[in-house]
Amino acid sequence: MGASQSTTYTPGDDVGLNHFTLGRVVGKGAFGKVRIVEHKYTKLTFALKYIRKDDIVRTESVRNIIRERRMLEHLNHPFICNLRYSFQDTQYMYLVVDLMSGGDLRFHIARKAFTEDAVKFWIAELGCALRYIHKQGIIHRDVKPDNVLLDSEGHIHLADFNVASDYTPGKPLTSKSGSQPYLSPEVWAGTGYGPSADWWSLGVLFYECIYNKRPFDTHSAKGLGELIMNANPSFPVTSPPVSMPCMHAVSSALEPDPTKRLGATWQSFIDNPFFRSVDFEALERKEIEPVFVPSKDKTNFDATYDLEELLLEEAPLEARTRRQKPREPLAEGATDKEIREDELYRMIETGFMPFDYTLAAYT
């Protein structure tokens, strides 16, 4: 159907920006912004991630975005920020995902200290999310507080699969992708890594939630890599003191040997004394109430994002032509740069496929 002209909606119709009412901007990443949207016909609320095509062509990031979109199509889990729709127009690529109105962990741990029980709940749910994506053959590679979002009830959701990678057992990855303070020793060493690298990143996040600082931090990348490969974190004295089971769990997650690390096997995670009291089956069914529930009376997002959109955005978001005309053949004598850009734009047009979760068949 011509979605831009229709005044009615039937599930299965091609979805476009005109199907949504735009709300405030609540986030900003390396490749785009995130804003709250409401589907005009179902009245369901989502988060819209929009990515300017010119930006990802310029930064040679097209394959990353297309890979993220492809991975998300196959994921559907209670502790993942699930993809609901994808589409594109002449200027932007769009990913419509579950709205997490509780903000990200970075926002919350920067503003207050949390109890061990609250942190245990987060790490347990995050562990379930990692187990799920690893069973799907995916390594996230960027687990950090910024990419762990809370819903309105306080459940966590792993988000941002921009640098995630497919993984085949027995074929370790070698590229140093992700945020440096959260990279595991084996990633820094360049010796090859697998899913256990995500569990190390969870360990850094775990430490950060308990101690309100990262276990390894320095001003130079070389120095940071050396600290992480030495893997000798300190455990400061706090008031109230951190319990021994909690400290041991953090230490196990920051184990330099990936085969002995907390989470290297699922059993090692659920049998850890700190997590032994958790009913993980009930947890995944969301039958356990979160310890911390984000405030519904105040915003859980940085208000500067919305202000930046108003003051600095050259082309405010609005419904545009759904499909651009076929690209004109390059003129004779085109430069290498022009040829490469043309390849990338064509890759976007053919590779960033539309998606509608109401029609999906998850496995």
N, C-alpha and C positions, 0 to 999 in steps of 0.2 A: 504494500500500500504506500501511498505518499504520505509518510508519517507527519511531515511538516504541515500538511493541509488538513489532517483529520481532526475532527472534534470529538470522536469517540475512540474507545480503546478496547481491544480484544487481546487477551493473553496470547502471545505468539507474534503480535505485530512487531515490526522493526522498531526498536526503541531508539530515541534520539534525545538531545538536550531539551527539546521543546516539550518532552513528556514530564519535565521536572520543574518545580518551583525552587528557585535558588535562594539559599539562606546565607548565613555568615561564613567567612573563611575561618577555619579552625586549625590549619596546619600548613606547613611549607617544607618540601623536601628538595633533594638535589635536582629533581627533574620536573617539579610541578607543585601545585597547591592542592589543598583539600578543603572542600566546603560542604556544609550541610545542605541536603536537598530533600524535597518531598515529592514523591511520585504523584502527579496530579490526579490520577484515576484510582489507584489503589489506596492512596493516602498514607502509604508506608514511608518512613523516613530512612534515608541512607546517607553515606558519605560519598562525595564525588571527588575523585582524584583526576585532575586534568593536566595534561602534559603538552606543552607547545612543541609542535613538530620541528620547527626551525631549531629549537634548542637541542633536541636529541640528535638531529642530523649534524649540527655543528660539533657536538661533543662525541660523535660516533657511538651513541648509546642506544641506537635503534634495536639491535639484537637483544639487549638487556630487557627493554620494555616488552618486546614481543615474547620473549621467554617467560617473563613474569606473568603476562596475560595467559599464556598457554598453561603454565603450571597451576594457576589459580582456578582455571576451568575444571580441574579434576579434584580439587580439594573441597571438602565440606565437613567441618568438625566444629563442635561447640566452643573450642578454644582457639579457633583461627578467625581472622577477619576475612570472612568469605566473600568471594566475588559474586555479584548479583547480575550486573549487566556490563557489557563493553560495547563501544561504538566509536566512530571518528567522524570528524567533519574536515573542512578544508584547512583548518589551523591547528586543531587539537586532537589528541587521543584521550578517551575517557574510560576510566574504570569506576564503576559504581559498586561500593562494598558496604558491608554492614556498618552502621553508625555506632561508634563507641563514644557515648556522650560523657563518660567518666574521665576522659583525658588519658595521657600516657603516664607510665610509672615515673619517668623523669620529672614530670610536673609535680607529682605528689611527694616523692622522696626528697626533692629539693626544698619542700616547704614544711615537712614535719617528720618526726621519727615514728616508726611503726613497731608494733610488738612482734615478737617472734612468731606468734600464732598467725598474724596477718601475713607475714612474709612466707611462712610455711605454706599457707593456702595458695599464695601466688605461685611459688616455685613448684608446688605439686601440680597445679593446673598447667603451668608452662611445660613441665615434664611430660604431661599427657599430650600436649600439642607437638612436642618434639618427637615423641614416640610415633605419633600418627604420621607426620610428614616423612620421617625416616622410613617407615614401612611403605610409603608411597614412592620411595626412591629419590627423595629430595633432601638436600642439606641447605639450611637457611643461610648460614654464613654471616649473619649480621644481627644476632641476638643481643640486644642491649635495651636499657630502660625506655629509650625513645621509641622502640618498635614493639613494645608490649602495652597494649591499650586496655582500658577498663570500660566495661559497659555500665549502664545505669545502676545495675544491681551489685557491681563490684567483682564480677568474673573477669578474668584476663583473656586477652585475645592476641595471638601473635600476628603481626602485620608486616608489611613491606618486604616483599620477596624479590626486590629489584636485583640483588646480587646472588640470589639463591641459584643452586646448580643441581642438575640431575646427577644421580650417583648410582653406579653399578658396583656391587660388592666385588672386591678384588681388584678394582681399578681406582686407586686413590687419586684424589685431586691434588693439584700442585700450585694453582694460582693463589696469590695472596690477596684475597678479596674480603671486604668487610671493614669494620672500624678498628683501627690498630690496637687500642687498649683492650679489646675483647678477643683478639686473635690468640689462638692456642700456641703452645710451644712448638708443636709439629708444623703449624702453618708458618710460623716465623722461621723455622729451620729449613723449610723447603723440602722436607723429606717425604712429603705426601701425607694426605689426611683423609679421614672419612667422617661419618656422623658424630663421632666422639668430639670433634672440634666444636660442635654446637653445645655439647654438654659443658665444655670448658667455659664458653661464653656465658652459659647459664650460671656457672660458678662465679664468674666476675660480677654478674648482675646480682646474684645472691649475696655476695660479700658487700656490694654497694648498698643494698637495701638494709643490711644489718649495721654496717659501720659508717654509712653516709659518706663514703669515699671509695675510690677504686683501689684494689690491692696493689696494682703496679701503675705508677705514674711518673713521668719525667718529661722534660721539655724536648728531648731529641728522639727521633724515631729509632736510631741505632741503640740508644740507651734503653729505650722502652723494650725493644726486642730482646736485649740481653737480660733485663730484669725478668721478663716473662719466661725466657728459656731456662733461667736459673730456678724459677718457680719456688721462691722462698718468701711467701707473704707473711707480714706481721699481723698479729691479732691483738689490737689495742685493748687496754682495760677500759671498760665502759661503765656507766652508771645508769640503770642497773646493769650488772655484769651479764654478758652473753652466756647462755647455758652451755655446758660441755657437749651435749648432743648436737646443738646447733653449730657450735664451732667445729666439731668433727665433721659434720655434713658439709660445711663450707670448704674445709680442708680437703675432703674427699673429692669435691667437685673441681678443686684446683690441683689435682694430682697430675704431675707432668707426664706420666705414662698413660697414654690413651686407653690401653687395654685394662687398666686398673681404676680408671676414673669413675666417679659416681655417674651412673647412667650409661656406662659402656655396655651393660646389659640392663634390661628393664628390672630384673630381679634385684640387682644391686641398688637400684633407686628405691623401690617400694619396701625393701627389707632394711634400709638404713634406719637406725634407731630414731632419728629425728622425724622420719615420715611414716614410721610403722603404725601410728595411730590413725592414719588416713585411710578411709575406705575408698579406694581409687575407682571402683566400679560406680559407687554412688556419686563420687565427685564428677565423673564424666557425664553422668545423667543430670548433673546440676541439682542434685538433691541435698547438697550440703550448703548451708547459707554462708556467704562470704563474711569474713571477719570485719572488713572495712567496706563501707558503702559510700561512694562519692556523694558529696553534697548536691542536692537538687536545687538549692536556693542560690547557688553562686556558680559562676562559670568555671569549668575545669580546663580552659584553654587560654592561650596567650592572646590577649586582645589586640596586640600589635599586628597580627596577621591580617585582620580585617581592615585596619587602618592603612596598611601598606597597599592593599588591593585598591582602596579608594584613591589614594594619593599618587601611587607610583605605576599602576598598571596602565600600559599604553593602549591595550585593546580589552576593555572589560568583557567578561564572559557573557555571551549571548548566543541564542540559536543562530547557526549559520547554515549555509548550504550543506546538505548531508553528504553529497558525493561530488567531488570535484571532477572536472572534465579530464579525460585521458591526457596524460602529459604529452606535450609536443615533443617530437624528436629533437635531440640536441643539434644545434647548428654545427656545420662542418668546422673543424678547427677548435672544438670545445677543449678547454683546459682539463688537466687531470682532476683538479678540484671540482669542476663542474660535472664531469663524468661520475665521480664518486658520489656527489650530492644527489645526482639524478638516480643513481642506483639505490640510495638509501630512502629517498622519497617513494620510489616504486615498491621497495620492500615494505614500507609502512602500509601502503595502499592494499597490498596483497596479503601481508602477513599478520596484520592486527585485525583479527576476525571479530565480527559481532558475536555477542553472547547474551543469552537470556536464561537465568537460572530456573525459570518456570518450565523450561523445556529440557533441562539437563537430566542426564541419567548418570548419577554418581555411583562409583564402585566402592 
